[in-house]
């Protein structure tokens, strides 16, 4: 009976670690998407820098776009989060984007490290659970 109790504890631990790993994986994917968005913003700012009235496409929904000219390539309305935004010059905006990318990359690296630690724990605990299962199944009740 003690083996069954220990097996139950290990299975509960493994399930908890798996749930944590799944949550971390989801957060990492969200961070990757955000970093990709920031990269697109950087590339766009680089592409229009110094151009006079460059054309761009503005999405209007349902996969449709308007062709427009950008009248001001010196300033950017930069999102701060929570619906707040501030006007920045092009270089300051690019700098802010780069800082955000670095910060998010650091967070993602920490999450990946945590994910590896959780995976290591799961790998260490799994054989004990398997051994207990074999022991319990091999023992007549």
C-alpha positions, 0 to 999 in steps of 0.5 A: 500500500505504501508503494501505491501512495508513493506512486500517487505522489510521484504521478501528482508531482509529474503532472504538476511539472508537466503543467508548469512546462506547458505553461512555460511553453505557451509563454515562450511562444507568446514572447516569440510572437512579440519579438517577431512583431518588434522585428517587423517594426524595426524593419519597417522603420529602417525601410522608410527612414530618410524617404520622402512620402514613401507608399505603404499598405494600410490594412482595412480588414478582410484581407484588404488594404489601402495604398497610402503615403506616409507624410511624416517619416521623422516621428513615430507614435510608439505604444507603451502598453495598456493603450498608452502611446507617446510620440518619438523621433525615429531613432528613439523609437528604434532604440526603444524597440531594440531595448524591448527585444533585448528585455524580452529575449532575456526573459525568454532565455530565463524561461527556457532555462526553467523549462530545461530544469523542469524537463530534467526533473521529469526525466529523473522522476519518471524511472521511479514511477515506472519501477513502482508501477512494475512492482505494484503490477507484479505484486499479487493483491 
